C-alpha cells in the first residue's frame, strides 16, 4: 500500500522537536510495509529524502526570511494567525498542492492523508476524485473549523472519505461543523515511542539530573503557551501547604517571561523552568517524577488533541493529573492512573496533585497497565492501516 501524507509541521531533523509525534506515527506505518511519503513546507534545516523509512519531500514557497508557514511559526502567542503567515499562505498552499500533484503523478498513491483540517484540508483540491482522502484533526484546526472558515471546513469534510482524531472531543467539534462525518469518523488515540519512553528507576534518574532524591517532583512538559495552563499550575504550588514538592517545567515558548514573573516568593526555588530538552532527556525527567501534570485549557482558538505527553507519561509508568480536554477524558481514570480536573484553577489543581503524590506508587502501576492495554505507535499504525483499507477500492479484475 502506498500513502501520500501532507503536513504543515514535521521534525526538520533528528534534533528538532516540532511535531515529533507525526514522524513517529509515519515511521510506524512504514514499519508495517506501507510506502509512506510526506509533503511538508520547505524550511531552512529540513532534511529531505528517506528518514526512518519515510520519504520527506519539501515544498519550496518562500525565501528563508519569509519561511513562517507551519512548524509552530504561523501562530502568535494568542494562537492567532500571524500577518506574515497570512501573506505567504497562498504561496505555501499552492506550492504544497503542486508538489503533491507531482508525487501523485509519479507514484500514484492508494490514498492521501492530510494532517490538520485547516490549512492542509485545502489541498483536497489537488487530489484526483478517484483517490480517497483521510483528514486528521490535531487540535487548533478543529476550533478554526467552527469559526469564520466553517463553510470551507464543511466542504473539506464532505470531500474526505475518513476523518481521524486522537480524542472524542476533537471529533465532537468537527461533527458540529458537519454532522454527516460521524459515519466516517475514527478515534485513534496517539501512541508513544516505547523505545524512548519506557519505565526507568526513579532514584537513578534523579541522580543523573542532579535533583533532590527525596522531595516529591511534579513534572510538566510542553511549549510555553497559554493553552498549556502552566501559569495556574505554578500558582497551585503555593496551595500545597508545607509540602516540599518541586515543579519542573520542560519546554520553551513565548510565555517564558510571563511564567517566570508568576513564581511567587513563597515558592521561589521550588519552581524550575528548565527549557527545551531532547526526547531522551524528557524521558529521564519523567522517570524522575512522581506525577506528570497537564492542566491544559481550551482557549477558544486552540486545544490539544492529545497531548502526546499523556501517552509518554503512561508509557513511563507515571500518573497523570490532567484537565478534561483532548485524550485525557478517554484515557485517564481517577484513582487508577491519575486524576481528571474539571477546572484548571490553582484551587482545583493543588488537591489533585496532592492526591497523586500521596498515591504515586499505586497510580504508577495503573499508568503502566493502561499504556500496555492501549499500546504504542505500532497500535496506531495498525488502526490507520485498517482505515486506509476500508476506503481504498480493490483493483479491478482483468
C-alpha positions as CSV (number, residue, x, y, z in Angstrom):
1,X,0.0,0.0,0.0
2,X,1.2,3.5,-0.9
3,X,0.0,6.5,1.2
4,X,0.9,10.2,0.5
5,X,0.8,12.4,3.5
6,X,0.8,16.2,3.8
7,X,1.5,18.2,6.9
8,X,2.4,21.8,7.9
9,X,4.8,20.7,10.7
10,X,7.3,17.8,10.8
11,X,10.6,17.4,12.5
12,X,13.2,19.2,10.4
13,X,15.9,16.7,11.5
14,X,16.8,14.3,14.3
15,X,17.4,17.1,16.8
16,X,14.1,19.0,16.1
17,X,11.2,18.9,18.5
18,X,8.5,20.2,16.1
19,X,5.6,17.6,15.9
20,X,7.7,14.6,16.7
21,X,4.5,12.5,17.1
22,X,3.9,12.8,13.3
23,X,7.3,11.4,12.4
24,X,6.8,8.5,14.9
25,X,3.4,7.8,13.5
26,X,4.5,7.7,9.9
27,X,7.6,5.6,10.8
28,X,5.3,3.1,12.4
29,X,3.3,2.9,9.2
30,X,6.4,2.4,7.2
31,X,7.5,-0.4,9.6
32,X,4.3,-2.2,8.5
33,X,5.5,-2.3,4.9
34,X,3.4,0.7,3.8
35,X,5.2,3.0,1.4
36,X,4.9,6.4,3.0
37,X,5.8,9.9,1.6
38,X,5.1,13.1,3.3
39,X,5.0,16.6,1.7
40,X,5.9,19.5,4.1
41,X,6.7,23.2,3.6
42,X,10.4,23.5,2.8
43,X,12.1,25.1,5.8
44,X,15.7,26.0,6.4
45,X,17.3,23.0,8.1
46,X,14.8,20.5,6.7
47,X,16.4,17.1,5.9
48,X,14.7,15.7,2.9
49,X,14.8,12.1,1.5
50,X,14.4,8.9,3.3
51,X,14.2,9.2,7.1
52,X,13.0,6.3,9.3
53,X,11.5,4.6,6.3
54,X,9.6,7.7,5.3
55,X,10.3,9.8,2.2
56,X,10.2,13.5,3.2
57,X,9.6,16.0,0.3
58,X,9.8,19.7,0.9
59,X,7.6,22.2,-1.0
60,X,9.5,25.5,-1.6
61,X,7.4,28.5,-1.2
62,X,9.4,31.5,0.1
63,X,13.0,32.7,0.8
64,X,14.4,32.0,4.3
65,X,13.3,35.2,5.9
66,X,9.7,34.6,4.9
67,X,9.5,30.9,6.0
68,X,6.8,31.2,8.6
69,X,4.3,28.7,7.4
70,X,3.9,25.8,9.8
71,X,6.4,24.4,12.3
72,X,4.8,26.5,15.1
73,X,5.7,29.7,13.3
74,X,2.3,30.6,11.8
75,X,0.5,31.5,15.1
76,X,1.4,34.1,17.7
77,X,1.3,33.5,21.4
78,X,-2.5,34.0,21.4
79,X,-2.9,31.3,18.7
80,X,-3.8,33.9,16.0
81,X,-2.5,33.7,12.5
82,X,0.5,36.0,12.2
83,X,0.1,38.7,9.4
84,X,3.2,37.4,7.6
85,X,1.9,33.9,7.7
86,X,-1.3,35.1,6.2
87,X,0.6,36.9,3.5
88,X,2.6,33.8,2.5
89,X,-0.4,31.4,2.8
90,X,-1.3,31.5,-1.0
91,X,2.3,30.7,-2.0
92,X,2.6,27.9,0.6
93,X,-0.7,26.2,-0.2
94,X,-0.1,26.5,-3.9
95,X,3.4,25.1,-3.7
96,X,2.3,22.2,-1.5
97,X,-0.5,21.4,-3.9
98,X,1.8,21.4,-6.9
99,X,4.3,19.2,-5.1
100,X,1.6,16.8,-4.1
101,X,0.3,16.6,-7.7
102,X,3.8,15.7,-8.9
103,X,4.0,13.0,-6.3
104,X,0.6,11.7,-7.3
105,X,1.6,11.6,-11.0
106,X,4.9,9.9,-10.3
107,X,3.9,7.5,-7.6
108,X,0.1,7.1,-7.8
109,X,-0.8,6.6,-4.1
110,X,-3.7,4.4,-2.9
111,X,-4.8,7.2,-0.6
112,X,-3.9,10.7,0.6
113,X,-3.7,11.6,4.3
114,X,-3.9,15.3,5.1
115,X,-2.9,16.4,8.6
116,X,-4.9,19.3,10.1
117,X,-8.2,20.1,8.6
118,X,-7.0,23.6,8.1
119,X,-4.9,24.5,6.2
120,X,-3.9,21.1,4.7
121,X,-7.6,20.3,4.0
122,X,-7.4,22.9,1.3
123,X,-5.1,20.5,-0.6
124,X,-8.1,18.3,-1.3
125,X,-8.4,20.4,-4.5
126,X,-5.1,18.9,-5.7
127,X,-6.2,15.3,-5.3
128,X,-7.9,13.5,-8.2
129,X,-11.5,12.5,-7.4
130,X,-10.7,8.8,-7.7
131,X,-8.1,8.8,-4.9
132,X,-9.6,8.6,-1.4
133,X,-8.7,11.1,1.3
134,X,-8.2,10.9,5.0
135,X,-8.0,14.0,7.1
136,X,-6.6,14.1,10.7
137,X,-7.6,16.9,13.1
138,X,-4.9,17.7,15.6
139,X,-6.3,20.5,17.7
140,X,-6.4,24.1,16.6
141,X,-7.8,23.2,13.3
142,X,-11.0,21.8,14.9
143,X,-11.7,25.1,16.5
144,X,-10.8,27.2,13.4
145,X,-13.2,25.0,11.5
146,X,-16.0,26.2,13.8
147,X,-15.2,29.8,13.2
148,X,-15.5,32.0,10.1
149,X,-14.0,29.3,8.0
150,X,-16.7,26.8,8.7
151,X,-18.1,26.8,5.1
152,X,-14.7,25.9,3.8
153,X,-14.2,23.3,6.5
154,X,-17.6,21.7,5.7
155,X,-16.6,21.4,2.0
156,X,-13.3,19.8,3.0
157,X,-15.0,17.3,5.4
158,X,-17.6,16.5,2.7
159,X,-14.7,15.6,0.2
160,X,-12.9,13.3,2.7
161,X,-13.6,9.6,2.9
162,X,-12.4,9.3,6.5
163,X,-11.8,11.7,9.4
164,X,-9.4,10.8,12.2
165,X,-8.7,12.4,15.6
166,X,-7.0,11.3,18.8
167,X,-9.9,12.2,21.0
168,X,-13.7,12.1,21.1
169,X,-13.6,15.8,21.9
170,X,-12.0,16.7,18.6
171,X,-14.4,14.5,16.7
172,X,-17.2,16.2,18.5
173,X,-16.1,19.6,17.5
174,X,-15.8,18.5,13.9
175,X,-19.2,16.9,13.9
176,X,-20.7,20.2,15.0
177,X,-19.3,21.6,11.7
178,X,-20.6,18.7,9.6
179,X,-22.8,16.2,11.3
180,X,-22.5,13.7,8.4
181,X,-18.9,12.9,9.3
182,X,-20.0,10.8,12.3
183,X,-20.3,7.7,10.0
184,X,-16.8,8.1,8.7
185,X,-15.1,9.2,11.9
186,X,-12.4,7.2,13.7
187,X,-11.0,7.9,17.2
188,X,-7.4,6.7,17.3
189,X,-5.6,7.9,20.4
190,X,-1.9,8.8,20.0
191,X,0.8,6.4,21.0
192,X,4.3,6.9,22.4
193,X,7.7,5.8,21.3
194,X,8.2,2.9,23.7
195,X,11.9,2.6,22.8
196,X,12.5,6.1,24.3
197,X,9.7,6.1,26.9
198,X,9.8,3.0,29.0
199,X,10.0,2.6,32.8
200,X,13.2,3.7,34.4
201,X,14.3,3.7,38.1
202,X,13.4,7.0,39.7
203,X,16.3,7.4,42.1
204,X,18.9,6.8,39.3
205,X,17.2,9.3,37.1
206,X,17.2,11.9,39.9
207,X,20.9,11.3,40.4
208,X,21.6,11.9,36.7
209,X,19.5,15.1,36.7
210,X,21.0,16.3,40.0
211,X,17.7,16.9,41.7
212,X,16.6,16.2,45.3
213,X,16.3,12.3,45.6
214,X,13.5,12.5,48.2
215,X,11.3,15.6,47.5
216,X,8.1,15.0,45.5
217,X,8.6,16.0,41.9
218,X,5.8,17.3,39.7
219,X,6.7,17.5,36.0
220,X,5.0,19.4,33.2
221,X,6.2,19.2,29.5
222,X,5.2,21.4,26.6
223,X,5.5,24.6,24.7
224,X,5.2,27.6,27.0
225,X,1.9,29.0,25.6
226,X,-1.4,29.8,27.3
227,X,-3.2,26.7,26.3
228,X,-0.9,24.5,28.4
229,X,-2.2,26.1,31.6
230,X,1.3,26.3,33.2
231,X,0.5,29.7,34.9
232,X,-2.2,28.2,37.1
233,X,0.0,25.1,37.6
234,X,2.7,27.3,39.0
235,X,0.3,29.1,41.3
236,X,-1.1,25.8,42.5
237,X,2.2,25.0,44.1
238,X,1.5,27.8,46.7
239,X,-1.5,25.8,47.8
240,X,0.3,22.6,48.7
241,X,0.9,23.8,52.2
242,X,4.1,22.7,53.9
243,X,4.8,20.2,51.0
244,X,8.4,20.2,49.9
245,X,7.3,19.3,46.3
246,X,9.2,20.8,43.4
247,X,7.7,21.6,40.0
248,X,9.9,21.3,36.9
249,X,8.6,22.6,33.5
250,X,10.3,21.2,30.4
251,X,9.8,23.3,27.3
252,X,10.3,26.7,25.7
253,X,8.0,29.3,24.2
254,X,6.8,32.9,24.0
255,X,5.3,33.0,27.5
256,X,8.5,32.1,29.4
257,X,8.9,35.6,30.9
258,X,5.2,35.7,32.0
259,X,5.6,32.3,33.7
260,X,8.8,33.5,35.5
261,X,7.0,36.5,36.8
262,X,4.2,34.3,38.1
263,X,6.6,32.5,40.5
264,X,5.8,34.0,43.9
265,X,8.3,34.5,46.7
266,X,6.8,31.6,48.7
267,X,7.6,29.1,46.0
268,X,10.7,30.6,44.5
269,X,13.3,27.8,44.5
270,X,10.6,25.2,44.1
271,X,9.5,26.0,40.5
272,X,12.1,25.5,37.8
273,X,11.8,26.3,34.0
274,X,14.4,24.0,32.5
275,X,13.9,24.9,28.9
276,X,13.6,22.6,25.8
277,X,15.1,19.1,26.2
278,X,16.0,16.2,23.8
279,X,13.4,13.4,23.7
280,X,15.6,11.0,25.7
281,X,16.1,13.8,28.3
282,X,12.3,14.3,28.6
283,X,12.0,10.6,29.3
284,X,14.7,11.0,32.1
285,X,12.6,13.8,33.6
286,X,9.5,11.7,33.5
287,X,11.4,8.8,35.2
288,X,12.4,11.2,38.0
289,X,8.9,12.5,38.6
290,X,6.1,11.4,40.9
291,X,3.3,12.8,38.7
292,X,3.1,14.5,35.3
293,X,0.7,17.5,35.2
294,X,-1.3,18.6,32.1
295,X,-3.7,21.4,33.1
296,X,-4.3,22.4,29.5
297,X,-7.1,24.8,28.7
298,X,-9.4,25.3,25.7
299,X,-8.7,28.9,25.0
300,X,-11.3,29.4,22.3
301,X,-8.7,29.1,19.4
302,X,-6.7,26.0,20.3
303,X,-7.0,22.8,22.1
304,X,-4.6,19.8,22.5
305,X,-5.7,16.8,20.6
306,X,-3.5,14.6,22.9
307,X,-1.2,15.8,24.0
308,X,1.2,13.0,23.2
309,X,2.9,13.8,26.5
310,X,0.0,12.0,28.1
311,X,0.8,8.7,26.5
312,X,4.5,9.2,27.0
313,X,3.9,9.6,30.8
314,X,1.8,6.5,31.0
315,X,4.5,4.6,29.0
316,X,7.0,5.6,31.7
317,X,4.6,4.4,34.4
318,X,3.9,7.9,35.7
319,X,0.4,9.0,36.9
320,X,-1.2,12.0,35.2
321,X,-3.2,14.9,36.6
322,X,-5.0,16.4,33.6
323,X,-7.8,18.7,32.7
324,X,-10.8,17.3,30.8
325,X,-9.6,18.1,27.3
326,X,-8.0,16.1,24.5
327,X,-7.4,12.5,25.1
328,X,-7.5,12.7,28.9
329,X,-11.2,12.0,29.4
330,X,-10.9,9.0,27.1
331,X,-7.7,7.6,28.9
332,X,-7.4,8.9,32.5
333,X,-9.4,7.2,35.2
334,X,-9.5,8.6,38.8
335,X,-7.6,6.6,41.4
336,X,-6.4,4.2,38.6
337,X,-3.8,6.0,36.5
338,X,-4.2,9.6,37.7
339,X,-6.9,12.3,38.2
340,X,-9.0,14.4,36.0
341,X,-9.7,18.0,37.0
342,X,-12.8,19.7,35.8
343,X,-11.4,23.2,36.5
344,X,-7.9,24.4,35.8
345,X,-7.8,26.9,38.7
346,X,-5.0,26.6,41.2
347,X,-7.6,25.6,43.8
348,X,-8.6,22.6,41.7
349,X,-5.1,21.6,40.6
350,X,-3.5,21.5,44.0
351,X,-5.7,18.8,45.7
352,X,-5.3,16.6,42.6
353,X,-1.5,17.0,42.8
354,X,-1.6,16.2,46.5
355,X,-3.6,13.0,46.0
356,X,-1.4,11.9,43.1
357,X,1.8,12.4,45.1
358,X,0.4,10.5,48.1
359,X,-0.7,7.6,45.9
360,X,2.1,7.8,43.3
361,X,3.2,4.2,43.7
362,X,-0.3,2.7,43.3
363,X,-1.1,5.0,40.4
364,X,2.2,4.3,38.7
365,X,1.2,0.6,38.4
366,X,-2.2,1.6,36.9
367,X,-0.5,4.1,34.5
368,X,1.8,1.4,33.0
369,X,-1.1,-1.1,32.8
370,X,-3.1,1.5,30.9
371,X,-0.3,2.0,28.4
372,X,0.1,-1.7,27.9
373,X,-3.6,-2.1,27.2
374,X,-3.7,0.8,24.7
375,X,-0.3,0.3,23.0
376,X,2.4,2.4,21.3
377,X,2.7,3.8,17.8
378,X,2.6,0.3,16.3
379,X,-1.0,0.1,17.5
380,X,-1.8,3.4,15.9
381,X,-0.3,2.2,12.6
382,X,-2.5,-0.9,12.7
383,X,-5.6,1.2,13.2
384,X,-4.7,3.6,10.5
385,X,-3.9,0.8,8.1
386,X,-7.4,-0.5,8.8
387,X,-8.9,2.9,7.9
388,X,-6.9,3.0,4.7
389,X,-8.1,-0.5,3.7
390,X,-11.7,0.5,4.4
391,X,-11.6,3.3,1.8
392,X,-9.3,2.0,-0.8
393,X,-11.1,0.4,-3.7
394,X,-9.6,-3.0,-4.7
395,X,-8.1,-3.0,-8.2
396,X,-10.5,-4.1,-10.9
397,X,-10.0,-7.7,-12.2
398,X,-8.7,-8.0,-15.7
